[in-house]
Amino acid sequence: MFAVGCGDGDSPAPTVTAREGGGAQSGVTAAGLVPDLTPLGFVIGQSERDPAAQPGQDAHRALFQQSGAPKMGARVDVSVSKDIPTAMAQWASTSTALKNPPPDLFGASSSQNDTAATGIGDQSKAYITAKPDPSGTQVWTDVYRFGRAVVIVQVLSRDEAAGQKARVAIAEMIRDRAR
């Protein structure tokens, strides 16, 4: 349940937070930063090296689903760079690109609006789909940098309060693993 059709929308400049700091230093792997979301009621559906990753790139993705209410979905994509400047450049390009996602991500007419970032991580930017899909599902996309790691977290939910709570909890779990 990761395809969502959403409408178009325009918005002001993205919400960005940035902090100086380390995190995700030597010894950290992309797979190692993927959190265990079972305390949030999620079960893992898929966890694998990102098939779109370049040879030698440390990248991992995981898909999660809740079976009970509020029945949210989550996706976590992690890429660990060789150094912080490379991660900063990757974060900048990724967070900008996700403002207008490719048509195969949420549907051909989808767009995202800026929303408040969680403020977790060395850098963070957040978007929400401009319009919910026909079932009322919204997608929150958070792009984080934790030291050398760039992380994309997407939460799909019909319940805004639950979606917000999950966004923060997932980011905190990743931050704790990145230390």
Beta strands, then each sheet from edge to edge (+ up, - down):
strand 1: 15-18
strand 2: 42-49
strand 3: 58-66
strand 4: 73-80
strand 5: 112-114
strand 6: 123-129
strand 7: 138-146
strand 8: 149-157
sheet 1: 1+ 6- 5+
sheet 2: 1+ 6- 7+ 8- 4+ 3- 2+
end
